[in-house]
Amino acid sequence: MKKLLLSLSMFLMAGFLVAQVTSGAVAGKVLDSKKQPVQGAKVKVTHVPSGTVYGSASRQNGVFEVRGLRVGGPYTIESSFLGMGK
């Protein structure tokens, strides 16, 4: 009976371990040349090894956050805003 209970508990624990999802995130702030926050800037985050592209936009205070990224890198981060140079 103890072996059965031990086996069952190990099986259930293995199911919880497999169900966990690991992902990364990146956050930052988009500023203009005068160090003022840029609202609505497009932010593009690219996972270099796979070419997977993620996107977001900066909020009123210039802050952006991109979640659900692949773990590991490297990543490149680009921002753009209509009317501004890169």
C-alpha positions as MATLAB code, in Angstrom:
seq = 'MKKLLLSLSMFLMAGFLVAQVTSGAVAGKVLDSKKQPVQGAKVKVTHVPSGTVYGSASRQNGVFEVRGLRVGGPYTIESSFLGMGK';
ca = [
       0.000    0.000    0.000;
       2.850    2.401    0.839;
       4.462    1.781   -2.558;
       1.198    2.479   -4.340;
       0.674    5.704   -2.395;
       4.278    6.787   -3.031;
       3.986    6.006   -6.747;
       0.699    7.888   -7.011;
       2.069   10.948   -5.228;
       5.182   10.994   -7.464;
       2.969   10.732  -10.555;
       0.838   13.669   -9.427;
       3.900   15.792   -8.600;
       5.375   15.090  -12.041;
       2.155   16.365  -13.622;
       2.453   19.680  -11.774;
       6.083   20.089  -12.816;
       5.288   19.537  -16.482;
       2.401   22.016  -16.339;
       4.604   24.942  -15.309;
       5.362   27.405  -18.108;
       8.491   29.496  -18.069;
       8.704   32.711  -20.038;
      10.547   35.986  -19.867;
       9.675   39.660  -19.997;
      11.386   42.928  -20.797;
      10.424   46.435  -19.704;
      11.858   49.876  -20.315;
      11.144   53.493  -21.056;
      11.136   55.270  -24.426;
      12.615   58.782  -24.263;
      13.153   61.423  -26.947;
      16.401   63.351  -27.495;
      15.390   65.768  -24.717;
      14.905   62.819  -22.327;
      11.131   63.310  -22.313;
       8.852   60.231  -22.299;
       7.312   59.252  -25.649;
       3.705   58.046  -25.529;
       2.543   55.599  -28.209;
       5.967   54.606  -29.530;
       5.989   51.171  -31.159;
       8.417   48.776  -29.464;
       9.671   45.703  -31.344;
      11.523   42.941  -29.450;
      13.193   40.274  -31.604;
      14.571   36.947  -30.348;
      17.758   36.805  -32.448;
      18.261   33.003  -32.669;
      14.690   32.247  -33.822;
      13.631   35.544  -35.408;
      10.453   35.586  -33.287;
       9.111   39.148  -33.018;
       7.078   40.533  -30.098;
       5.535   43.983  -29.926;
       4.123   46.591  -27.602;
       3.560   50.325  -27.341;
       4.755   52.798  -24.747;
       2.249   54.251  -22.302;
       1.785   57.934  -21.418;
       4.899   57.947  -19.226;
       6.984   56.245  -21.956;
       7.079   52.903  -20.127;
       6.593   49.679  -22.076;
       6.499   46.005  -21.104;
       6.605   42.910  -23.279;
       5.729   39.583  -21.619;
       5.674   35.983  -22.764;
       9.157   36.056  -24.298;
      11.195   32.932  -24.959;
      13.684   32.292  -22.186;
      17.246   33.069  -23.212;
      18.483   35.441  -25.817;
      19.933   37.509  -27.139;
      17.172   39.965  -28.004;
      17.197   43.211  -29.959;
      14.856   46.016  -28.957;
      13.810   48.767  -31.366;
      11.408   51.653  -30.928;
       9.820   53.907  -33.506;
       7.407   56.810  -33.513;
       5.872   58.464  -36.546;
       7.697   61.723  -37.146;
      10.848   60.764  -35.212;
      14.094   59.276  -36.546;
      15.523   56.029  -35.194;
];
